[in-house]
Amino acid sequence: MSYEFPLVFYHPERRLVTISAIVEGGTGGLAGLLGFYAAKGVKVLGLVTWVTLYPERSVGLNIVADVTDVEGDLSDIFAEMGQIREVAAMTVYESGVKGLATCLKGGFPTFLGERLFVMPHALFEGLYHTIFESLGGSAFAILRRAGRKVGEFARAFRAIVGEPVDLLRVMNEISSTLGLAQEIKVISVEDNSLKVSVRELADCVSISDLKPGTKTGHFFTGVLEGLFEGVEGVEYEVEEVECINAGGVACVFEVRRTTGGPHRGRDAWGAARGGT
């Protein structure tokens, strides 16, 4: 199943606007505003919400709306919206390009306080193709090193991750949300190693036509090394043992602990086999 990413919308034959508002009264106020839109013929296509610190019990929201079929003067309707009791503030934006609107205004999407870059498949594929065509085999080591740098970001999770199985759940949720992989799960557990299966890994899908017969998950190999070392504080070595570009049905990574004792939370890992 695929989804329309709810930040950018383009319908060239329609008139789209972005409505940014602060609504008091919590979810009740939000429901009232959305009911007003429906009554006026405003079709909500996308919605991003957050809870504001001031005023208390207020909800901030950016809405992408289709106003093509709204009857009457839009400026009058927007002015009427602004008079709704629960609406503390409201601004309406038009992009200047017919049919184009975005849910974010005045900032960037973030993750754990870091700016989040959203990349369509064509750009991701072009980047990977360029790297491999320019650097050949040396690209493998570079991508693995880059992946480790990304994986080290996992240190930010140390305060919220109790056991490695929780880390797996975090990885699975983030990867699927960002389109980097469809499923990440443990498929076998030993005292000092485990195997992780990944489906639809972006690293390998993006260059499936470029490196047939070759294991290509070097970036994610580095990500796993950085993630495990960042959370557990000991050294790990990761090897891709199966790859969709080398005849595998999924990309499988063997994660080996090279220092210290068995995996922390080994029983929890065992319980996670078959999914999370």
C-alpha positions in Angstrom: 0.0 0.0 0.0 1.3 3.5 -0.8 0.3 6.9 0.5 0.2 10.5 -0.7 2.9 12.2 1.5 0.8 14.7 3.4 3.1 17.7 3.0 2.9 18.6 -0.7 -0.1 18.5 -2.9 -0.4 19.2 -6.6 -3.7 19.1 -8.5 -3.2 21.4 -11.5 -6.9 21.8 -12.3 -7.9 22.8 -8.8 -7.5 25.8 -6.6 -5.6 24.9 -3.4 -4.8 27.0 -0.4 -2.9 26.4 2.9 -4.7 27.5 6.0 -2.6 28.0 9.2 -4.5 28.4 12.4 -4.4 28.2 16.2 -7.6 26.7 17.6 -8.6 26.9 21.2 -10.7 24.3 23.0 -8.5 21.3 22.1 -10.0 18.6 19.8 -13.5 20.1 20.3 -12.4 23.4 18.8 -10.7 21.5 16.0 -13.9 19.5 15.2 -15.9 22.7 15.1 -13.5 24.3 12.6 -13.5 21.3 10.4 -17.3 21.2 10.5 -17.4 24.8 9.4 -15.1 24.0 6.4 -17.4 21.1 5.4 -20.5 23.3 5.5 -18.8 25.9 3.3 -17.6 23.4 0.7 -13.9 23.5 1.7 -12.4 20.1 1.1 -9.5 19.2 3.4 -6.8 17.3 1.6 -4.1 17.3 4.2 -3.7 18.2 7.8 -0.7 18.7 10.1 -1.4 19.4 13.8 0.5 20.0 17.0 -0.3 21.1 20.6 0.7 24.6 21.5 2.1 25.7 24.8 0.3 29.0 24.7 -2.7 29.4 24.8 -3.2 26.3 26.9 -5.4 23.5 25.4 -4.9 25.0 21.9 -4.1 23.1 18.7 -2.0 24.5 16.0 -2.7 23.2 12.5 -1.8 23.7 8.8 -4.4 22.5 6.4 -4.2 22.1 2.7 -7.7 22.6 1.3 -9.4 22.5 -2.1 -11.6 25.6 -2.4 -12.4 25.2 -6.1 -16.1 24.4 -5.5 -16.7 26.9 -2.7 -19.6 29.2 -3.4 -19.3 32.9 -2.8 -16.4 35.2 -2.3 -13.4 33.4 -0.8 -12.2 36.5 1.1 -15.6 36.8 2.8 -15.6 33.1 3.8 -12.0 33.3 5.1 -13.0 36.4 7.1 -15.9 34.5 8.5 -13.6 31.7 9.5 -11.5 34.1 11.4 -14.5 35.1 13.5 -15.2 31.6 14.8 -14.9 31.8 18.6 -12.4 28.9 18.8 -10.0 30.4 16.2 -7.3 32.4 18.0 -5.4 33.2 14.8 -5.6 32.3 11.2 -3.7 33.0 8.0 -4.5 31.8 4.4 -1.7 31.2 1.9 -1.7 30.6 -1.9 1.5 29.5 -3.6 1.0 31.4 -6.8 1.1 28.1 -8.7 -2.3 26.8 -9.5 -3.0 23.5 -7.9 0.1 23.5 -5.6 0.0 23.8 -1.8 2.2 22.6 1.1 1.3 21.8 4.6 4.4 23.4 6.1 4.9 27.2 6.2 7.8 29.1 7.8 9.9 26.1 8.8 11.1 22.5 8.1 9.9 19.1 9.3 12.1 17.9 12.1 12.9 14.6 13.9 14.3 14.7 17.4 15.2 18.3 16.9 17.1 17.7 13.6 16.0 19.0 10.2 14.4 16.2 8.2 15.1 15.9 4.5 12.4 14.3 2.4 13.7 12.8 -0.9 11.6 11.3 -3.7 12.7 8.0 -5.2 14.0 9.6 -8.5 16.4 11.8 -6.5 17.5 9.0 -4.2 18.1 6.7 -7.2 20.0 9.4 -9.1 22.2 10.0 -6.1 23.1 6.3 -5.7 23.6 5.8 -9.4 26.0 8.7 -9.6 28.0 7.5 -6.6 28.4 4.0 -8.0 29.1 5.2 -11.6 31.7 7.7 -10.3 33.5 5.7 -7.6 33.0 2.0 -8.6 33.9 -0.5 -5.9 35.3 2.2 -3.5 31.7 3.5 -3.1 31.0 0.5 -0.9 33.4 1.6 1.9 32.3 5.3 1.6 28.6 4.4 1.9 29.3 2.1 4.9 31.1 4.9 6.7 28.4 7.3 5.9 25.8 4.9 7.3 27.8 4.6 10.5 27.6 8.3 10.9 23.8 8.2 10.5 23.6 5.2 12.9 25.5 7.0 15.6 22.5 9.4 15.8 21.0 6.5 17.8 22.7 7.9 20.9 19.7 10.3 21.0 17.6 7.2 21.8 19.6 6.0 24.7 17.4 7.8 27.2 14.2 6.2 25.8 15.3 2.8 24.7 15.2 0.2 27.5 16.1 -3.0 25.6 17.4 -3.7 22.1 14.0 -5.0 21.1 12.7 -1.5 21.7 15.4 -0.2 19.4 14.2 -2.6 16.7 10.7 -1.2 17.0 12.0 2.3 16.7 14.1 1.4 13.6 11.1 -0.4 12.0 8.7 2.5 12.6 11.1 5.2 11.4 12.3 3.4 8.3 8.8 2.6 7.1 7.6 6.1 7.8 10.4 7.7 5.8 10.2 5.1 3.0 13.6 3.7 3.7 12.5 0.1 4.3 9.1 -1.7 4.5 9.9 -4.1 7.4 12.8 -4.7 9.8 12.7 -7.8 12.0 14.9 -10.3 13.8 14.9 -13.7 12.3 17.5 -15.6 14.4 19.3 -15.0 17.7 22.5 -16.4 19.1 24.6 -15.4 22.2 26.7 -12.9 20.3 25.0 -12.5 17.0 21.6 -12.1 15.4 20.2 -11.8 12.0 18.0 -8.9 10.8 15.8 -9.2 7.7 14.9 -6.0 5.8 12.3 -5.8 3.0 12.2 -3.1 0.3 15.5 -1.6 1.5 15.9 1.7 -0.3 19.7 1.2 -0.7 19.2 -1.9 -2.8 16.0 -1.1 -4.5 17.5 2.1 -5.9 20.3 0.3 -7.7 18.7 -3.0 -8.5 19.5 -2.5 -12.2 23.0 -1.2 -11.7 24.6 -3.9 -9.6 22.8 -7.3 -10.3 24.4 -10.2 -8.6 26.1 -8.0 -6.0 25.2 -7.3 -2.3 24.5 -3.6 -2.2 23.2 -2.8 1.3 26.5 -1.1 2.4 24.9 2.1 3.7 22.4 0.2 5.9 25.2 -2.1 7.1 26.9 1.0 8.5 23.6 2.3 9.9 23.2 -1.0 11.9 26.7 -0.8 13.2 26.3 2.8 14.4 22.9 2.1 15.8 23.9 -0.9 17.9 27.1 0.6 19.1 25.4 3.9 19.9 22.8 2.2 22.1 24.7 -0.6 23.7 28.1 1.2 24.0 30.2 -1.8 22.7 31.6 -2.7 19.3 29.6 -4.5 16.6 30.4 -5.8 13.1 27.6 -6.1 10.6 27.7 -8.1 7.3 25.0 -8.3 4.6 24.6 -12.1 4.1 21.6 -12.0 1.7 20.5 -9.3 -0.7 17.7 -8.8 -3.2 20.3 -7.9 -5.8 22.1 -11.2 -5.3 19.1 -13.5 -5.5 17.7 -13.1 -2.0 14.0 -12.5 -1.3 15.0 -9.9 1.3 18.2 -8.2 2.5 19.5 -10.1 5.6 22.2 -8.7 7.9 24.2 -10.6 10.5 24.9 -8.4 13.5 27.9 -9.7 15.6 28.9 -8.3 18.9 32.8 -8.2 18.9 33.3 -7.0 22.5 31.6 -7.7 25.8 29.2 -10.5 26.7 25.9 -11.6 25.1 23.4 -9.2 23.7 21.6 -7.1 26.4 18.0 -8.3 26.4 18.7 -11.6 24.5 15.4 -13.0 25.6 13.6 -9.9 24.4 15.3 -10.4 21.0 14.1 -13.9 20.9 10.6 -12.9 21.6 10.8 -10.4 18.8 11.4 -13.1 16.1 8.8 -13.0 13.4 8.1 -9.3 13.7 7.5 -6.6 16.3 
